[in-house]
Amino acid sequence: MSAGQEAEVVLRLDRISKSFGALKANDAVSLTLRRGEVVALLGENGAGKTTLMNILFGHYVADEGEVQVFGQPLPPGNPRAALAAGVGMVHQHFTLAGNLTVLDNIRLGTEGLWSRSHSGARDKVERLSRDFGLAVHPDAKVGRLSVGERQRVEILKALYRDARILILDEPTAVLTPQESDALFATLRKATALGLSVIFISHKLHEVMAIADRCVVLRHGRVVGEVDTQTTDKGALAALMVGGELSLPRAEARVAGPVLMRLDGVSTPDRGAAPGLKAVTLDLRAGQITGLAGVSGNGQAALAEIVGGLALPASGRIVLKDTPVTRWSPGEALARGVARIPEDRHHQGSIADFDLTENAVLEGYRTRFSRRGWMNWRAARAFAEGIIKGYDVRCPGPDTRIRLLSGGNMQKLILGRAMAPGPEVILANQPVRGLDVGAIAYVQSQLIAARDRGAAVLLISEDLDEIMGLSDVIHVMSQGRLSPGFTRGTMTAAELGLWMAGQKFGDADAA
Amino acid sequence: MRLEPIANPSPARRLGLPALALVATLGVAMLLALVAGANPFAILGQIATGALGSKLAILETLNRATPLIFTGLAIAVAFRAKLWNIGAEAQLYAGAIMAVVLGTGALGSPLVLPVSALAAMLAGAALLLGPVLLKTRLGVDEVVTTLLLNFIMLLFVSYLLEGPMKDPMGMGWPKSTPLIPEARLPRLVEGLRLHWGFALAIIAAVIVWVIQTRTTLGFEIRAVGQNPEAARFAGMPVNAVMVKTALLSGGLAALAGWSEVAGLKGHLSSDLSPGFGYTGIIVAMLALLHPLGVVVTAIFVAGIFVGSDAMSRAAGVPTYIADMLLATALLFMVLAILLTKVRVVRG
């Protein structure tokens, strides 16, 4: 798409600098956004993207520099002014009230306490959702909507407030590929109607697909500004991390004995989420087993079974030919099952605990205490070992983990899981939301664990990741598990048919 | 107006705001005194002298602080695990009952004191066991169950004092048979009114502090309180930790009642506690749930009560001023603590 160099400049960030103590989060960052243009803001975690957007939106006050919207300087530190000037932001974590309807959520905060002009609002929302292809029912309760639909509500909310500039913070992190495509279609309609978009992401292929221009931040500075027409993914990745980088690909290996087997395991459905339907799965030594599938097709139930958080309603869990009789997270750990949880913020770590305390969460009973007394000296040394061995960037083991970026948090969790030398490793969405550097690191560690003879179960919604790393691929759909396909025997399109559930029907009919 | 988090609050902010809260509390106190028709400055002076002005006053304050340290610790332990024990008052009376049951002749020296203390702790723990099991097994809100147990317990005590435990020599007053001398806690210093309960309370605070910072149980309690989902994922027995926390909390609250009967009163009556169980919540919150901080805030709160009593006698201002003072102190302190973490931004 050609926005044209002559198009009006709608937003200008002029040499924005912001320091937090010794850290320069933004160092003279300048950025312009023109009418009808999508600019991608690209950078690793901690590169300063979020700080910059928070300054634009008035959450932080810049130390130096100026923000101009439609030629007018924006008063610093005033989110209302940003809203009034036509800047709308869709955060990664939605700010919606689940017990209210879509319409009420959109109206919330825009109208006075006593005004009751419902019909005008409804007309406007319906018109916007038609114009921008944002299909969602105004009277639906937000709590019942899917993640993709909630994001549409957030975008509608911004449009309803007459936003002319949309900022989307990692919008596709929570979406399925189909939902991402729908979002991109919406963004194309929006720019055609004259809106401008800042698109924050680390997913390079999306940036290439949707953005006109791309501004790359590293360590708080702009290190590159390129037209997506004239660049490629490799060049962008190199800009982001400051050097050439390629994601690891695992070479095939001969598999060893079965270390863990699920034998006809079923679990009850939970609301809309399907339970497991007589799933039989072998996890072999020296093998990465990839589990592909659209989110919400029973992967969570499978991860709970493997990780010790749930018991099968029927069927057996067999560890090295011995069926387990007692099964809990502690039992799983004791039997050599390491877990990298899907949600590192709520399951994998305790936000206000420091790195030492988080590092020993799983091993404090067996390795860092005696007769009920904690050995904090050993715990601290262990945390320091992880920090060094896994390149966790932090001020030290006494730092609260909430202050770490997602990638560094994940490295600590990885180090904690790998420390006891596990035989089975459950990696549930291990690289979701991470930047390229951290992704490469986490994946190479999983491959290294496989090469040491561990059985790795990799659950991911990213088909590229599954196909790049797995020795054997299974697909889940509606709680059913496909047969295992050896690496290289299936194309993405064929796996896609399994993901959509069509192939299961064939198998049932046969 | 919005709240913006502060990444690293300055020491001036962290110390200055709580100090400001205290000053604001004093301001409100003076306003109240003015409303009551007295000289505000004189009243503050009288509260201070009443609490700290003489050796006798100080000892009285420390005596009054003793049950507050125990109930404050009970609350601090429970709240740290996000177990909302509002029933310290009932657990206190459970401990007091055990002091009477075992201290009126059933046991002799030297067994009676340690055994009755242990029995008191078990009784308090048992009283919290029901609510915590209902919470962990069935998801019943422990705020409701522990709160209602307070009323049940108080009626049970009334029944005991009118019936089985009634002192035959009590001239008809609803109070229990007095403890035998061997069952009484000795004075800390001969000739002074301060009893051993105070020393035991401080020892208990140190023990709780050591448990919280040095033991696996303490680690588990903090983890379960901060994020039960992560604790469960990491293999912690979340429900068992909750039950252990409840037993510890109930036991500590019971010691408050036990030490009041064995150390101070020598008998049980239904006015043994003027709400020590509830005031313990204020004590624990003001101490930010820190066990050693509880000792300090308990003495502070006790000082306000004792000082207000003295002031009331001298100035004729009702002692309710103490309750209002504590309530405002708590509110201002909560606000001050919030404002050390966030700043208010206009816009």
HADDOCK unambig.tbl for C-alpha pairs under 7 A between the chains (distance, minus, plus):
assign (segid A and resid 78 and name CA) (segid B and resid 347 and name CA) 5.23 0.50 0.50
assign (segid A and resid 79 and name CA) (segid B and resid 347 and name CA) 6.75 0.50 0.50
assign (segid A and resid 80 and name CA) (segid B and resid 347 and name CA) 6.30 0.50 0.50
assign (segid A and resid 329 and name CA) (segid B and resid 233 and name CA) 6.03 0.50 0.50
assign (segid A and resid 329 and name CA) (segid B and resid 234 and name CA) 6.52 0.50 0.50
assign (segid A and resid 329 and name CA) (segid B and resid 235 and name CA) 4.54 0.50 0.50
assign (segid A and resid 330 and name CA) (segid B and resid 235 and name CA) 3.98 0.50 0.50
assign (segid A and resid 330 and name CA) (segid B and resid 236 and name CA) 6.91 0.50 0.50
assign (segid A and resid 346 and name CA) (segid B and resid 229 and name CA) 6.74 0.50 0.50
assign (segid A and resid 346 and name CA) (segid B and resid 230 and name CA) 6.01 0.50 0.50
assign (segid A and resid 347 and name CA) (segid B and resid 229 and name CA) 5.73 0.50 0.50
assign (segid A and resid 347 and name CA) (segid B and resid 230 and name CA) 4.11 0.50 0.50
assign (segid A and resid 347 and name CA) (segid B and resid 233 and name CA) 6.18 0.50 0.50
assign (segid A and resid 348 and name CA) (segid B and resid 230 and name CA) 5.78 0.50 0.50
assign (segid A and resid 349 and name CA) (segid B and resid 230 and name CA) 6.04 0.50 0.50
assign (segid A and resid 350 and name CA) (segid B and resid 226 and name CA) 6.81 0.50 0.50
assign (segid A and resid 350 and name CA) (segid B and resid 227 and name CA) 6.03 0.50 0.50
assign (segid A and resid 350 and name CA) (segid B and resid 230 and name CA) 6.50 0.50 0.50
assign (segid A and resid 361 and name CA) (segid B and resid 234 and name CA) 5.92 0.50 0.50
assign (segid A and resid 362 and name CA) (segid B and resid 234 and name CA) 4.86 0.50 0.50
assign (segid A and resid 362 and name CA) (segid B and resid 235 and name CA) 6.44 0.50 0.50
assign (segid A and resid 372 and name CA) (segid B and resid 215 and name CA) 5.50 0.50 0.50
assign (segid A and resid 372 and name CA) (segid B and resid 216 and name CA) 5.19 0.50 0.50
assign (segid A and resid 373 and name CA) (segid B and resid 214 and name CA) 5.93 0.50 0.50
assign (segid A and resid 373 and name CA) (segid B and resid 215 and name CA) 4.32 0.50 0.50
assign (segid A and resid 373 and name CA) (segid B and resid 216 and name CA) 5.88 0.50 0.50
assign (segid A and resid 374 and name CA) (segid B and resid 214 and name CA) 5.44 0.50 0.50
assign (segid A and resid 374 and name CA) (segid B and resid 215 and name CA) 5.03 0.50 0.50
assign (segid A and resid 374 and name CA) (segid B and resid 216 and name CA) 5.61 0.50 0.50
